[in-house]
Amino acid sequence: MAPTRPDWAVDAEGRRTWPVDRYLVEGSRKTDWLAKGVVKHHRTIGTTLNALIRSGFAIERVEEFCPTDAQITARPELAEELDRPMFLLVSARR
């Protein structure tokens, strides 16, 4: 969801990871994303899905965005999205 410092971490061998630190600590996090001082509200996946269930929604599908080979061919910068889930998409019906 929302790391406290959204950026890739690179280890000694040059491998990149997208750290999501303090994952179980929910709440607001201020970052610079598209503009300075953006406030994101971090929630765990469990909190998000359970809130939908408690509100009477039936979860029909859950997807984590992954670019296709064709999308990566058209836009090579999307290849880095294979290393992290960029979006969590939830289809729910009430």
ZIUR-V169665 format. One record per residue. NEAR is the number of other ideal C-beta (glycine too) atoms within 10 Angstrom. D_LAST is the distance of its C-alpha to the last C-alpha in whole Angstrom. Layout:
[[NEAR | D_LAST] [NEAR | D_LAST]]
//
This chain:
[[16 | 25] [21 | 27] [18 | 31] [14 | 33] [10 | 35] [15 | 34] [11 | 36] [12 | 38] [12 | 40] [10 | 43] [8 | 45] [5 | 49] [5 | 48] [6 | 46] [10 | 43] [12 | 40] [11 | 37] [15 | 34] [14 | 34] [14 | 31] [10 | 33] [13 | 32] [13 | 29] [8 | 28] [10 | 29] [14 | 26] [10 | 26] [9 | 28] [18 | 30] [12 | 32] [17 | 33] [11 | 35] [12 | 33] [6 | 33] [7 | 35] [8 | 36] [8 | 35] [13 | 31] [10 | 29] [16 | 26] [10 | 24] [18 | 24] [15 | 22] [13 | 22] [14 | 19] [9 | 19] [12 | 18] [13 | 16] [17 | 14] [12 | 14] [11 | 13] [14 | 9] [11 | 9] [8 | 11] [9 | 9] [9 | 6] [15 | 5] [10 | 6] [12 | 9] [9 | 10] [8 | 13] [13 | 16] [11 | 19] [12 | 22] [12 | 24] [13 | 27] [17 | 29] [9 | 31] [8 | 34] [8 | 35] [13 | 33] [16 | 35] [11 | 38] [10 | 37] [11 | 37] [9 | 38] [8 | 37] [16 | 34] [13 | 35] [14 | 35] [18 | 31] [11 | 32] [12 | 33] [15 | 30] [16 | 26] [14 | 26] [9 | 22] [13 | 19] [10 | 16] [14 | 13] [11 | 10] [15 | 7] [8 | 4] [7 | 0]]
//
